Amino acid sequence: MQRRQRAQYYGVGMEIVGDSDGHVVVMRPFPGSPAFNAGFRRGDIISAVDGKDVSKLGSNDVSQPAARPRGTQVRVTVKREGVADLYPPK
């Protein structure tokens, strides 16, 4: 089943988890992935996917909109500690 799922869609290449404050946090971008190449870092808080606020969603609900057919673009907006505004990495 997992093999079939991987063949159906692709993600941006990062592990995410929900934290105790209800945020979805990047645990690690996978080396060589779009997330890694875009500059995502451990601890980034995902706040929007394609402009849609995801701050009140769980990690499963956030990962699904980011899983698309290979080559499809997705814009993930994050908040990073020490940076005042929301922004895409890099």
C-alpha positions as CSV (number, residue, x, y, z in Angstrom):
1,M,0.0,0.0,0.0
2,Q,2.8,2.5,0.9
3,R,4.4,1.8,-2.5
4,R,1.2,2.6,-4.3
5,Q,0.7,5.8,-2.3
6,R,4.2,7.0,-3.1
7,A,3.5,6.4,-6.8
8,Q,0.3,8.5,-6.5
9,Y,1.6,11.7,-5.1
10,Y,4.7,13.5,-3.9
11,G,5.4,15.8,-1.0
12,V,7.8,18.6,-0.6
13,G,10.2,16.4,1.3
14,M,10.1,17.2,5.0
15,E,9.0,15.5,8.2
16,I,6.5,17.5,10.2
17,V,4.9,17.1,13.6
18,G,2.3,18.8,15.7
19,D,3.6,20.4,18.9
20,S,2.0,21.0,22.3
21,D,1.0,24.5,21.3
22,G,-1.0,23.3,18.3
23,H,1.5,24.3,15.6
24,V,2.8,22.2,12.8
25,V,6.5,22.2,13.0
26,V,9.2,21.1,10.6
27,M,11.3,18.3,12.2
28,R,13.7,17.9,9.3
29,P,13.8,18.5,5.6
30,F,15.1,15.5,3.7
31,P,18.5,16.2,2.0
32,G,18.1,16.9,-1.7
33,S,14.3,17.5,-1.4
34,P,12.4,20.6,-2.6
35,A,12.0,21.6,1.1
36,F,15.7,21.2,1.8
37,N,16.7,23.1,-1.4
38,A,14.2,25.9,-0.5
39,G,15.9,26.4,2.9
40,F,13.4,24.9,5.4
41,R,14.9,24.3,8.8
42,R,14.0,22.3,11.9
43,G,11.7,24.3,14.1
44,D,10.0,26.3,11.2
45,I,6.3,26.6,12.0
46,I,4.1,26.0,8.9
47,S,1.4,28.7,8.8
48,A,0.0,28.5,5.3
49,V,-0.1,26.2,2.2
50,D,-0.8,28.1,-1.0
51,G,-2.0,31.1,1.0
52,K,-4.5,29.0,3.0
53,D,-4.1,29.4,6.8
54,V,-3.2,26.0,8.3
55,S,-2.3,27.2,11.7
56,K,-5.2,25.4,13.4
57,L,-4.8,22.1,11.5
58,G,-2.9,19.0,12.6
59,S,0.1,17.6,10.8
60,N,-1.9,15.1,8.8
61,D,-4.2,17.9,7.5
62,V,-1.3,20.1,6.6
63,S,0.6,17.3,4.8
64,Q,-2.3,16.4,2.5
65,P,-2.6,19.7,0.6
66,A,1.1,19.7,0.1
67,A,1.1,16.2,-1.5
68,R,0.6,16.7,-5.2
69,P,1.5,15.0,-8.5
70,R,5.3,15.2,-9.2
71,G,6.3,18.6,-10.6
72,T,3.3,20.5,-9.2
73,Q,4.4,23.7,-7.3
74,V,3.2,24.4,-3.8
75,R,3.9,27.5,-1.7
76,V,4.5,26.8,2.0
77,T,4.7,29.8,4.3
78,V,6.5,29.5,7.7
79,K,7.3,31.5,10.8
80,R,10.8,31.1,12.1
81,E,12.0,32.0,15.6
82,G,13.8,35.3,15.6
83,V,12.0,36.5,12.4
84,A,9.1,38.9,12.8
85,D,7.1,38.2,9.7
86,L,5.8,35.1,7.9
87,Y,7.7,34.2,4.8
88,P,8.7,31.5,2.5
89,P,12.2,30.2,3.2
90,K,15.2,31.7,1.3
